[in-house]
Amino acid sequence: MKQASLGAGFELKVKTTRKREFLRQMDQVVPWKELEALIAPHMPLPGPKGGRPPYPVSVLLRIHFLQQWFALSDPAAEEALDDVPAFA
C-alpha cells in the first residue's frame, strides 16, 4: 500500500492569478508565429565549430515581451523564469 503525502492533490490545482490570466490573454492576442517569421532570418545559426546552440526565436521573443510587460531587467527576467511558474 502506498502512503499518501500531505501535498497529494495540491499539484493538480492551478490557481488563476491576474498575471497568469494576463499571459493567457496575451498568448491569444499576440501574433507569435508572424513575429517569429519576421525575426528568424536575422537570428544567428549554429556555428560549424559547435558550441552552445542559440536559443529558439520563440523563447527569446517571449522573454523580451515579458520584460516589457512587467518592467523586468535581464537578471530579473532570468530570476522570474526560474521562480514564477506562470512565466514558464
Stockholm file with secondary structure:
# STOCKHOLM 1.0

chainA/1-88         MKQASLGAGFELKVKTTRKREFLRQMDQVVPWKELEALIAPHMPLPGPKGGRPPYPVSVLLRIHFLQQWFALSDPAAEEALDDVPAFA
#=GR chainA/1-88 SS CCCCCTTTTGGGCCCCCHHHHHHHHHHHHSCHHHHHHHHGGGSCCCBTTBCSCCCCHHHHHHHHHHHHHHTCCHHHHHHHHHHCTTTC
#=GC SS_cons        CCCCCTTTTGGGCCCCCHHHHHHHHHHHHSCHHHHHHHHGGGSCCCBTTBCSCCCCHHHHHHHHHHHHHHTCCHHHHHHHHHHCTTTC
//
